[in-house]
Amino acid sequence: MLKRIAILDDYQGLALELADWRVLGDAVSVQTFTQPACSEAALVERLRDFDVIVAMRERTRFPRDVLKALPRLKMIASTGMRNAAIDSVACKDLGITLCGARGARSGLAGTAETAWAHVLALRKHLKASHAALQVGRWQPRLAQPLMGQSLGLIGLGQIGQHMARIGLAFGMDVMAWSPNLTPDKAQPFGVRAVSKKMLLESADVLSLHLVLAPTTIDILSAVDLAAMKPSAILINTSRAELVNEQALIEALQRGVISGAGLDVFWQEPLPTAHPLLSLDNVVLTPHLGYATDENMAAFYSHVVRNIQTWMAGGTPPALVA
């Protein structure tokens, strides 16, 4: 019987070019979708005839109700080794194989690089300067240096460590906080472990690098944002839900903080009427941190390998809980 594979959220239409899907053989039919489904009902209608779904990170949610409405579904091959958007318990209950695929070694660095692109765009006022030049104005605002400023990291995992190395190279004072961070863990990276209160009050640049979990949702609230310097900027290339959405919008509108650089959003793609799009103190990018050609090629190549393993009766690597 022909196995049908759906590749979701292939925004650039490159999935079939970035990996060799032909190795799966003639018994497989692959179809890509470049636009997200507008509702759960539309998602079910789109996918009801597919045996395998390739999910791009956490772009599409698969709660139990959706999974139960897809009786033909036998496998979800996610890119990345974590995907909180998929109900893993429901997959197990329904007999759906759920697996993850690693990206390129440069994937984590790509997210840190995107974070620094936001930092530099905000501190050097690139948006305002570009717009000014387009209408014949010269030097609308003075740029701000990074040397001597404080970089605050919420989370000091692999991406946080990469952020720290670059911050130190800029001559910044780098400090970090997370619920389980100790001075002994931070010291080898040239980072000071501080309290959350001190981090919020001291950081000129605050960057988020935590895994999304029930304990980290809204880890930055309205009270936390109010504790930051009015001149500080917030960078989030991790997960939108780490910050309370309405609190951040209001803080930016009222000048509680100077600005924000965001690569992740509470709804993706970002709705065209979202209030963030009307603000001039933000830099917004469409979740580009991991979306490099090298990383995406690695994701899809490993997905193909996982599907091959599954079709041969093997067990592909499971997602990390």
C-alpha positions in Angstrom: 0.0 0.0 0.0 1.3 3.4 -0.9 2.5 5.4 2.1 1.6 9.1 2.0 4.0 11.6 3.7 3.0 15.2 4.5 5.7 17.8 5.0 4.3 20.7 7.0 5.2 24.3 7.2 7.7 24.3 4.4 7.5 28.1 4.1 10.3 28.4 1.5 9.3 25.4 -0.5 12.7 23.9 -0.2 12.1 20.7 1.8 12.3 18.4 -1.3 15.5 20.0 -2.4 17.3 19.9 0.9 17.2 16.1 1.3 17.0 13.1 -1.0 13.5 11.8 -0.5 13.8 9.5 -3.5 15.7 7.0 -1.3 12.3 6.1 0.3 11.4 4.3 -2.9 8.4 4.2 -5.2 6.0 3.0 -2.4 6.1 6.5 -0.9 4.3 9.7 -2.0 5.6 13.0 -0.5 3.5 16.2 -0.5 4.7 19.5 1.0 2.5 22.3 2.4 3.9 25.8 2.4 1.1 27.5 4.3 -0.2 26.6 7.8 -3.7 25.3 8.3 -6.0 28.0 9.6 -7.7 25.9 12.2 -7.6 22.4 13.8 -10.5 21.4 11.6 -8.7 22.5 8.5 -5.5 20.7 9.8 -7.5 17.4 10.2 -9.1 17.8 6.7 -5.6 18.4 5.2 -4.0 15.4 6.9 -6.6 12.7 7.1 -5.2 10.7 4.2 -1.6 10.7 5.3 0.4 7.9 7.0 3.4 10.0 8.0 3.6 13.7 9.1 6.8 15.6 9.0 6.5 18.4 11.6 8.9 21.4 11.5 9.8 22.1 15.1 6.8 23.5 17.0 5.2 25.4 14.1 2.0 23.2 14.2 0.3 21.9 17.3 -0.9 18.3 17.6 -3.1 17.9 20.6 -4.9 14.6 21.4 -8.2 15.6 19.6 -6.3 16.2 16.4 -4.4 13.0 16.6 -7.5 11.0 17.4 -9.1 12.4 14.2 -6.3 11.0 12.0 -6.9 7.2 12.1 -4.5 6.6 9.2 -1.6 8.4 10.9 1.2 6.0 12.0 4.2 8.2 12.4 5.1 11.8 13.2 8.7 12.7 12.3 9.6 16.0 14.0 12.6 18.1 13.2 14.6 18.9 16.4 14.8 16.7 19.4 12.2 18.5 21.4 8.6 19.4 20.4 6.2 20.6 23.1 3.5 21.2 20.4 2.9 17.4 20.0 1.0 15.4 22.7 3.5 12.6 23.1 1.3 10.7 25.6 -1.5 10.7 23.1 0.9 9.4 20.4 1.8 6.5 22.6 -1.8 5.8 23.5 -2.8 5.8 19.8 0.2 3.8 18.6 1.8 6.6 16.6 5.6 6.5 16.4 7.0 9.9 17.4 10.6 10.7 16.7 13.1 13.6 16.5 15.8 14.6 14.1 19.0 16.5 14.9 20.1 19.5 13.0 23.5 20.7 12.0 26.2 21.4 14.5 25.9 25.1 13.6 22.2 25.1 14.5 22.5 26.4 18.0 25.1 29.0 16.9 22.6 30.2 14.3 20.2 31.1 17.1 22.8 33.0 19.0 23.9 34.8 15.9 20.2 35.9 15.3 20.0 37.1 18.9 23.2 39.3 18.3 21.7 40.6 15.1 18.8 41.9 17.1 21.1 43.4 19.8 23.1 45.2 17.2 20.1 46.4 15.2 18.6 47.9 18.3 21.7 49.4 19.9 22.9 50.8 16.5 19.4 52.0 15.5 19.7 50.3 12.1 15.9 50.5 11.3 15.8 54.3 12.0 19.0 55.0 10.1 17.9 53.0 7.1 14.5 54.7 7.0 16.2 58.1 7.4 18.5 57.6 4.5 15.6 56.6 2.3 14.1 60.1 2.8 17.4 62.0 2.7 18.0 62.4 6.5 21.5 61.9 7.9 22.3 60.4 11.4 18.8 60.5 13.0 20.0 59.0 16.2 23.3 58.3 17.9 24.5 54.6 18.2 25.2 53.0 21.5 28.3 50.9 22.3 28.2 47.4 23.8 31.6 47.6 25.5 31.2 48.2 29.2 27.5 47.3 29.2 26.0 44.4 31.1 24.6 41.3 29.2 22.1 39.4 31.3 21.3 35.8 30.2 18.3 34.0 31.4 19.6 30.4 30.9 23.2 29.3 30.4 22.7 26.2 28.2 24.5 25.7 24.9 23.0 28.8 23.3 23.4 30.9 26.4 27.1 29.8 26.5 27.5 30.9 22.9 25.9 34.3 23.8 28.3 34.7 26.7 31.4 34.1 24.6 30.3 36.8 22.1 29.3 39.2 24.8 32.8 38.8 26.4 34.4 39.4 23.1 32.5 42.7 22.9 33.9 43.6 26.3 30.6 43.3 28.1 30.1 42.3 31.7 28.2 38.9 31.4 25.9 37.6 34.1 23.3 34.9 34.1 20.4 33.5 36.1 18.2 30.4 35.8 16.4 28.4 38.4 19.2 25.8 38.7 22.3 27.9 37.9 25.1 28.0 40.5 28.3 30.1 40.6 30.3 26.9 40.0 28.4 26.1 36.8 28.7 29.7 35.5 32.3 30.4 36.3 34.0 28.3 33.6 32.2 30.4 30.9 33.4 33.7 32.4 29.9 34.4 33.6 28.7 35.6 37.0 25.7 33.7 38.4 23.4 36.3 40.0 19.9 36.4 41.4 16.9 37.0 39.1 16.4 40.4 40.8 19.9 41.5 40.3 19.9 40.4 36.7 16.7 42.3 35.9 17.9 45.5 37.6 21.4 45.4 36.2 21.2 44.1 32.6 21.5 46.6 29.7 20.8 43.7 27.3 18.6 40.8 28.6 18.5 37.7 26.5 16.3 34.6 27.0 17.7 31.1 26.5 15.5 28.7 28.5 13.6 25.5 27.5 9.8 26.1 27.6 8.2 24.1 30.4 5.3 24.6 32.8 7.7 26.2 35.2 9.1 28.7 32.7 6.0 30.0 31.1 5.7 33.7 31.8 9.0 33.7 33.6 9.1 37.4 32.7 5.9 39.0 33.9 4.8 42.7 34.1 6.5 43.0 37.5 9.7 41.6 36.1 9.7 43.9 33.1 9.0 46.9 35.4 12.2 45.9 37.4 14.4 46.4 34.3 16.2 49.5 33.4 14.2 51.9 31.2 17.2 51.9 28.8 17.4 48.1 28.6 16.5 45.9 25.7 15.0 42.5 25.8 16.0 39.8 23.3 13.9 36.6 22.8 15.1 34.0 20.3 14.0 31.1 22.5 10.2 30.7 23.0 7.6 33.5 23.1 5.7 32.0 26.0 8.7 32.7 28.3 7.4 36.3 28.4 3.8 37.4 29.2 2.6 38.7 25.8 0.3 41.6 27.0 2.9 42.7 29.6 5.6 43.0 27.0 3.4 44.9 24.6 2.4 47.4 27.3 6.0 47.7 28.5 7.1 48.6 25.0 4.2 51.0 24.4 4.8 52.8 27.6 8.6 52.9 27.4 9.1 50.7 30.5 12.0 49.2 28.5 13.8 50.7 25.6 13.0 48.1 23.0 12.8 44.4 22.1 14.2 42.1 19.5 11.9 39.1 18.9 12.4 36.1 16.7 9.6 34.0 18.3 5.9 34.8 18.8 2.9 33.6 20.7 1.2 32.8 17.4 3.2 31.9 14.3 3.1 33.1 11.6 2.6 36.5 13.3 -0.9 37.9 12.5 -0.7 41.0 10.3 -2.7 43.1 12.8 -0.6 42.2 15.8 0.2 45.3 17.9 4.0 44.6 17.8 4.0 45.5 14.2 3.0 49.1 14.9 5.8 49.8 17.3 9.1 51.5 16.2 11.1 50.2 19.2 11.2 46.6 18.1 13.1 44.4 15.7 11.1 41.4 14.5 12.2 38.4 12.5 10.1 35.4 11.5 11.7 32.7 13.7 14.9 32.6 11.8 17.2 31.5 14.6 17.5 27.9 13.5 16.3 28.4 9.9 19.6 28.2 8.1 20.1 26.2 4.9 22.7 24.0 6.6 20.5 23.3 9.6 17.3 22.6 7.6 19.2 20.3 5.3 20.4 18.3 8.3 16.9 18.2 9.8 15.3 16.9 6.6 18.1 14.4 5.9 17.8 12.9 9.4 14.0 12.9 9.0 14.4 10.8 5.8 16.7 8.4 7.6 14.2 8.1 10.5 11.4 7.3 8.1 13.6 4.7 6.4 14.4 3.1 9.7 10.7 3.0 10.6 9.6 1.5 7.3 12.3 -1.2 7.8 10.8 -2.1 11.2 13.4 -0.3 13.3 13.0 2.3 16.0 14.1 5.9 15.1 15.3 8.2 17.9 12.6 9.4 20.2 12.0 13.0 21.1 13.7 14.2 24.3 11.1 14.8 27.0 
